[in-house]
Amino acid sequence: MKIIKGGLTAAKGFKANGLSCGIKRSGKPDLGVIVSDLPVVTAGVFTQNSIKAAPLVVSMKHIQKGTSRVVLVNSGNANCYTGKTGLRHAQDSARLVAGLLGVHESDVLVSSTGIIGKPLAYQKIVDAAPLLIKGISQNGGTKFARSIMTTDLRLKEIAVELVLGGKRVTIGGCAKGSGMIEPNMATMLGFITTDAAISLKMLKTALLLATQRSFNSITVDGCMSTNDMVTLQASGLAGNKKIISQDEDFKKFYKALEFVCVDLAKKIVYDGEGATKFVTVVVKGAKTEDQARKIAKTIANSALVKTAAFGSNPNWGRVGAAVGSLGLKEIDEHNMKISFSPFDKKDITMTVTLCLGKASAVVYTCDLSYEYVRINGEYN
């Protein structure tokens, strides 16, 4: 496997575009689209928040067929807590681009990100959609990646290439997110494409596991959002022998997919609102991977741990207290070891070693700074 130039349009069969339709007052890009040449196998994961934005309600219904042709995304407005009107706008958005492209409405997934509780300026999407569709191209991946950004400061995209059965297979993707990150994706969006030939069952299996070890293993502020989704679309145009089981080709594909997801997840944390430090929390010696991840998340979400990181203060007592807050009777000061990498660096690693088993997990987070408070105090 090697990293190659590009993002989600690096994979065969996908085009994209992004532009400004005026939803954002800044005039920055705020409407993007991904289009596949043919129906492509599609898997997705969505926020676990019980309050789901209107576009997620629509996309969760459409994705049940297991294929898609289009992903339409707007930023600057979450279209959440917008009632029946918001749901109608999400449905109409899918119908709008379906008509322009000559595909079925159910072939379209829709997504929104931005401010919650304000009506979506749907007419602006209607007015811009023809130009958006007209401009789709194989070079449009970066335009799309820019169009989904909100408080992000950095573009987040990657593409990799691997060989399966003598055929070159590409996986590409992009993501957005820098605040309200955790748990289980929070206010982040991720869009991944591949030209691998793979069954829907194996695609779902790969995405669920990769998401658990990447997007579900990051936290910026412990706040869950309402709009999060990650999609994985596979065109099959690489021509490899179709992956239908967890064989060696699946393992190679999964390894590359996990790399892409972890890379994008790390970029989200590096771009955390007001972040000055990137923190890796490692838990070893747990009973299960889930237990290790839960402990690591508790440490990563501790405001005291995060502010200690901001102040370059290696306060191991705060880490121990965070672990102890879980009330796990088998863990005490006698069977837990805490160690740090140098705290005066931009990248910090905190390691907790237990004596309960052989499982481990890694969670990525950032520090909590004055700037985070300013950004979210003014966000409206």
C-alpha positions as CSV (number, residue, x, y, z in Angstrom):
1,M,0.0,0.0,0.0
2,K,1.2,3.5,-0.8
3,I,-0.3,7.0,-0.4
4,I,-1.1,8.7,-3.7
5,K,-2.2,12.1,-4.7
6,G,-5.8,13.0,-4.5
7,G,-8.9,12.3,-2.4
8,L,-12.2,10.7,-3.0
9,T,-12.1,11.0,-6.8
10,A,-8.8,9.1,-7.0
11,A,-10.9,5.9,-7.2
12,K,-12.3,4.9,-10.6
13,G,-15.9,5.8,-11.3
14,F,-16.3,8.8,-9.1
15,K,-16.6,12.6,-9.9
16,A,-17.3,15.5,-7.6
17,N,-17.7,19.2,-7.3
18,G,-18.2,22.0,-4.7
19,L,-19.1,25.6,-4.8
20,S,-20.7,28.4,-2.8
21,C,-24.5,28.7,-3.0
22,G,-24.8,31.4,-0.3
23,I,-25.8,29.4,2.8
24,K,-22.7,30.6,4.6
25,R,-22.6,34.3,5.2
26,S,-18.8,34.2,4.6
27,G,-19.3,33.3,0.9
28,K,-17.1,30.2,1.3
29,P,-18.0,26.9,-0.4
30,D,-21.0,25.3,1.2
31,L,-22.5,22.9,-1.3
32,G,-20.9,19.7,-2.6
33,V,-21.7,16.6,-4.6
34,I,-20.2,13.2,-5.3
35,V,-21.5,11.3,-8.3
36,S,-20.7,7.8,-9.5
37,D,-20.9,6.7,-13.1
38,L,-23.0,3.7,-12.2
39,P,-24.8,2.4,-9.1
40,V,-22.2,1.5,-6.5
41,V,-22.3,-0.7,-3.5
42,T,-22.7,1.6,-0.4
43,A,-22.4,1.2,3.3
44,G,-22.8,3.9,6.0
45,V,-22.6,4.6,9.7
46,F,-24.6,7.3,11.4
47,T,-24.7,9.2,14.7
48,Q,-26.1,7.4,17.7
49,N,-27.8,10.6,18.9
50,S,-31.5,9.9,19.3
51,I,-32.1,13.4,17.7
52,K,-31.1,13.0,14.1
53,A,-31.1,15.8,11.6
54,A,-33.5,15.6,8.6
55,P,-30.9,14.6,6.0
56,L,-29.9,11.6,8.1
57,V,-33.5,10.4,8.3
58,V,-33.6,10.5,4.5
59,S,-30.1,8.9,4.0
60,M,-30.7,6.1,6.5
61,K,-33.8,5.2,4.5
62,H,-32.1,5.4,1.1
63,I,-29.0,3.5,2.0
64,Q,-31.0,0.4,2.9
65,K,-31.0,-0.6,-0.7
66,G,-27.3,-1.1,-0.5
67,T,-26.4,1.0,-3.6
68,S,-26.2,4.7,-4.4
69,R,-25.3,7.1,-7.2
70,V,-25.0,10.5,-5.5
71,V,-24.1,12.2,-2.2
72,L,-25.2,15.8,-1.8
73,V,-23.9,17.8,1.2
74,N,-24.4,21.3,2.4
75,S,-22.4,23.1,5.1
76,G,-23.3,26.1,7.2
77,N,-26.7,24.8,8.2
78,A,-27.4,21.5,9.9
79,N,-31.1,21.3,8.9
80,C,-31.8,19.9,12.4
81,Y,-34.6,20.7,14.7
82,T,-36.3,22.1,11.7
83,G,-39.5,20.0,11.8
84,K,-41.6,18.9,8.8
85,T,-40.2,21.7,6.7
86,G,-36.6,20.5,7.3
87,L,-37.5,17.0,6.4
88,R,-39.3,18.1,3.2
89,H,-36.2,20.1,2.2
90,A,-34.0,17.1,2.7
91,Q,-36.3,15.0,0.6
92,D,-36.6,17.7,-2.0
93,S,-32.8,18.0,-2.2
94,A,-32.5,14.4,-3.1
95,R,-35.3,14.7,-5.6
96,L,-33.7,17.8,-7.1
97,V,-30.3,16.3,-7.9
98,A,-31.9,13.0,-8.9
99,G,-33.8,14.9,-11.6
100,L,-30.8,16.8,-12.8
101,L,-28.8,13.6,-13.1
102,G,-31.5,11.3,-14.4
103,V,-31.3,8.9,-11.5
104,H,-33.9,7.7,-8.9
105,E,-34.5,9.7,-5.8
106,S,-33.5,6.8,-3.6
107,D,-30.1,6.7,-5.3
108,V,-29.2,10.0,-3.6
109,L,-27.8,10.4,0.0
110,V,-28.0,13.8,1.6
111,S,-26.1,15.3,4.4
112,S,-25.9,18.7,6.2
113,T,-23.5,20.2,8.7
114,G,-23.5,23.6,10.5
115,I,-25.7,25.5,12.9
116,I,-28.6,23.6,14.5
117,G,-32.1,25.0,14.8
118,K,-32.2,27.5,11.9
119,P,-34.2,26.9,8.7
120,L,-32.3,25.8,5.7
121,A,-32.1,28.3,2.9
122,Y,-33.3,25.6,0.5
123,Q,-33.9,27.9,-2.4
124,K,-30.2,28.7,-2.6
125,I,-29.6,25.0,-3.1
126,V,-32.2,24.9,-5.9
127,D,-30.6,27.9,-7.6
128,A,-27.1,26.5,-7.4
129,A,-27.8,22.8,-8.2
130,P,-27.6,23.0,-12.0
131,L,-24.2,24.7,-11.9
132,L,-23.0,22.3,-9.2
133,I,-23.9,19.3,-11.4
134,K,-22.6,20.9,-14.5
135,G,-19.1,21.3,-12.9
136,I,-18.6,17.7,-11.7
137,S,-15.3,16.2,-12.7
138,Q,-12.6,13.7,-11.8
139,N,-10.6,16.7,-10.4
140,G,-13.4,17.9,-8.2
141,G,-12.6,16.0,-5.1
142,T,-10.8,18.8,-3.4
143,K,-13.6,21.3,-4.2
144,F,-16.0,18.9,-2.5
145,A,-13.7,18.5,0.5
146,R,-13.6,22.3,0.9
147,S,-17.4,22.7,0.5
148,I,-18.1,20.5,3.6
149,M,-15.9,22.5,6.0
150,T,-17.4,24.5,8.9
151,T,-15.1,25.6,11.7
152,D,-12.4,23.5,10.1
153,L,-9.1,25.3,9.4
154,R,-7.5,22.5,7.4
155,L,-8.5,20.4,4.4
156,K,-8.8,16.7,5.2
157,E,-8.4,14.2,2.4
158,I,-6.2,11.2,1.5
159,A,-5.9,8.5,-1.2
160,V,-4.0,5.2,-1.1
161,E,-3.3,2.5,-3.6
162,L,-2.9,-1.3,-3.0
163,V,-2.7,-4.4,-5.2
164,L,-5.3,-7.2,-4.9
165,G,-4.8,-10.2,-7.1
166,G,-2.6,-8.2,-9.5
167,K,-5.1,-5.4,-9.8
168,R,-4.5,-1.8,-8.6
169,V,-7.2,-0.8,-6.1
170,T,-7.6,2.7,-4.8
171,I,-9.3,4.0,-1.7
172,G,-9.8,7.7,-1.3
173,G,-11.7,10.0,1.0
174,C,-12.2,13.2,2.8
175,A,-13.7,14.4,6.1
176,K,-14.7,17.4,8.0
177,G,-14.9,18.2,11.7
178,S,-13.1,20.1,14.5
179,G,-15.6,20.5,17.3
180,M,-18.5,18.4,18.9
181,I,-16.3,15.4,18.3
182,E,-17.3,12.4,20.4
183,P,-18.8,10.0,21.1
184,N,-19.4,7.9,18.0
185,M,-18.4,10.4,15.3
186,A,-20.2,13.5,16.6
187,T,-20.3,16.6,14.3
188,M,-18.1,15.0,11.7
189,L,-18.7,13.8,8.2
190,G,-16.6,11.3,6.2
191,F,-16.9,10.2,2.6
192,I,-14.8,7.4,1.3
193,T,-14.7,5.8,-2.1
194,T,-13.0,2.8,-3.6
195,D,-12.9,1.0,-6.9
196,A,-12.5,-2.4,-5.3
197,A,-15.0,-5.1,-6.2
198,I,-16.5,-6.2,-2.9
199,S,-19.8,-7.5,-1.6
200,L,-22.1,-5.3,0.4
201,K,-21.7,-7.6,3.4
202,M,-17.9,-7.3,3.4
203,L,-18.1,-3.6,2.8
204,K,-20.3,-3.1,5.8
205,T,-18.0,-5.3,7.9
206,A,-15.0,-3.4,6.9
207,L,-16.5,0.0,7.5
208,L,-18.0,-0.8,10.9
209,L,-14.6,-2.1,12.2
210,A,-12.6,0.7,10.6
211,T,-15.0,3.3,12.0
212,Q,-14.7,1.8,15.5
213,R,-10.9,2.1,15.4
214,S,-10.8,5.6,13.9
215,F,-13.7,8.0,13.9
216,N,-15.2,6.3,17.0
217,S,-11.8,6.5,18.7
218,I,-11.4,10.3,18.7
219,T,-12.7,13.0,20.9
220,V,-12.3,16.8,21.0
221,D,-14.8,17.9,23.6
222,G,-17.0,14.9,24.4
223,C,-20.1,16.5,22.8
224,M,-22.3,14.4,20.6
225,S,-23.9,16.0,17.5
226,T,-26.9,15.1,15.4
227,N,-25.7,15.1,11.8
228,D,-22.8,12.7,11.6
229,M,-22.3,10.1,9.0
230,V,-19.6,8.2,7.2
231,T,-20.3,6.6,3.8
232,L,-18.2,4.0,1.9
233,Q,-19.0,3.5,-1.8
234,A,-17.4,0.8,-3.9
235,S,-17.6,1.0,-7.8
236,G,-15.9,-2.4,-8.5
237,L,-14.0,-0.9,-11.5
238,A,-10.6,-2.0,-10.3
239,G,-11.4,-5.4,-11.8
240,N,-10.1,-7.4,-8.8
241,K,-11.6,-10.7,-7.9
242,K,-14.7,-9.8,-5.9
243,I,-14.2,-9.9,-2.1
244,I,-17.0,-12.0,-0.7
245,S,-15.4,-13.3,2.5
246,Q,-12.8,-12.4,5.1
247,D,-10.0,-13.9,3.0
248,E,-6.5,-12.5,2.5
249,D,-7.7,-9.9,0.0
250,F,-10.3,-8.7,2.5
251,K,-7.5,-8.3,5.2
252,K,-5.4,-6.3,2.8
253,F,-8.3,-4.1,1.8
254,Y,-9.4,-3.6,5.4
255,K,-5.8,-2.7,6.4
256,A,-5.8,0.1,3.8
257,L,-9.3,1.2,4.7
258,E,-8.4,1.5,8.4
259,F,-5.3,3.5,7.4
260,V,-7.4,6.0,5.5
261,C,-10.0,6.3,8.3
262,V,-7.4,6.7,11.0
263,D,-5.5,9.3,8.9
264,L,-8.7,11.3,8.4
265,A,-9.7,10.9,12.1
266,K,-6.3,12.2,13.2
267,K,-6.6,15.2,10.9
268,I,-9.9,16.0,12.6
269,V,-8.2,16.0,16.0
270,Y,-5.2,18.0,14.8
271,D,-7.7,20.5,13.6
272,G,-9.6,20.5,16.9
273,E,-11.1,23.9,17.8
274,G,-8.5,25.9,19.6
275,A,-6.2,22.8,19.9
276,T,-2.4,23.3,20.5
277,K,-1.6,19.7,21.4
278,F,-2.3,16.3,19.8
279,V,-2.8,13.7,22.5
280,T,-2.7,9.9,22.0
281,V,-4.1,7.9,24.9
282,V,-3.0,4.2,25.0
283,V,-4.6,1.7,27.3
284,K,-2.9,-1.7,27.6
285,G,-3.6,-4.8,29.6
286,A,-7.4,-4.5,29.7
287,K,-9.9,-7.4,29.6
288,T,-11.4,-6.5,26.3
289,E,-10.8,-3.9,23.5
290,D,-14.1,-2.3,24.4
291,Q,-13.0,-1.9,28.1
292,A,-9.7,-0.5,27.0
293,R,-11.4,2.0,24.6
294,K,-13.9,3.1,27.3
295,I,-11.1,3.8,29.8
296,A,-9.1,5.6,27.1
297,K,-12.1,7.7,26.2
298,T,-12.7,8.6,29.8
299,I,-9.1,9.9,30.1
300,A,-9.3,11.7,26.8
301,N,-12.6,13.5,27.8
302,S,-11.4,14.6,31.2
303,A,-11.4,18.4,31.2
304,L,-8.7,18.3,33.8
305,V,-6.5,16.0,31.8
306,K,-7.0,18.1,28.7
307,T,-6.2,21.4,30.4
308,A,-3.1,19.8,31.9
309,A,-2.0,19.0,28.4
310,F,-2.6,22.6,27.4
311,G,-0.5,23.8,30.3
312,S,2.3,21.2,29.6
313,N,1.7,19.9,33.1
314,P,2.2,16.1,33.3
315,N,-0.3,15.6,36.1
316,W,-0.6,11.9,36.3
317,G,-3.0,12.1,39.3
318,R,-5.7,13.5,36.9
319,V,-5.3,10.5,34.7
320,G,-5.6,8.1,37.6
321,A,-8.7,9.9,38.9
322,A,-10.3,9.7,35.4
323,V,-9.8,6.0,35.3
324,G,-11.1,5.6,38.8
325,S,-14.2,7.5,38.0
326,L,-15.5,4.5,36.0
327,G,-15.8,2.6,39.3
328,L,-14.1,-0.6,38.0
329,K,-13.4,-2.5,41.3
330,E,-10.6,-4.6,39.7
331,I,-8.5,-1.4,39.1
332,D,-6.7,0.4,41.8
333,E,-3.4,2.2,42.4
334,H,-1.5,-1.1,42.8
335,N,-2.3,-2.6,39.4
336,M,-2.2,0.5,37.2
337,K,0.9,2.1,35.7
338,I,0.7,5.6,34.1
339,S,3.5,7.0,31.9
340,F,3.8,10.1,29.7
341,S,5.9,11.2,26.8
342,P,7.5,14.7,27.2
343,F,4.7,17.2,27.8
344,D,6.5,20.1,26.3
345,K,6.0,18.7,22.8
346,K,3.1,19.3,20.4
347,D,2.4,15.5,20.3
348,I,1.9,13.8,23.6
349,T,1.3,10.2,24.5
350,M,-0.3,9.0,27.7
351,T,-0.1,5.3,28.4
352,V,-2.0,3.4,31.1
353,T,-1.0,-0.2,31.6
354,L,-3.3,-2.5,33.6
355,C,-3.0,-6.1,34.7
356,L,-6.4,-7.4,33.7
357,G,-5.7,-9.1,30.3
358,K,-4.1,-8.6,26.9
359,A,-6.5,-6.2,25.2
360,S,-5.6,-2.6,24.2
361,A,-7.0,0.4,22.5
362,V,-5.9,3.8,21.3
363,V,-7.9,7.0,21.4
364,Y,-6.9,10.4,19.9
365,T,-7.7,13.7,21.4
366,C,-6.4,17.3,21.8
367,D,-6.0,19.8,24.6
368,L,-8.6,22.2,25.9
369,S,-7.5,25.9,25.4
370,Y,-8.8,29.4,25.9
371,E,-9.4,29.5,22.1
372,Y,-11.9,26.6,22.3
373,V,-14.0,28.6,24.7
374,R,-13.9,31.7,22.5
375,I,-14.8,29.8,19.3
376,N,-17.8,28.1,20.8
377,G,-18.9,31.1,22.8
378,E,-19.2,33.0,19.6
379,Y,-20.6,30.2,17.3
380,N,-24.0,31.1,16.1
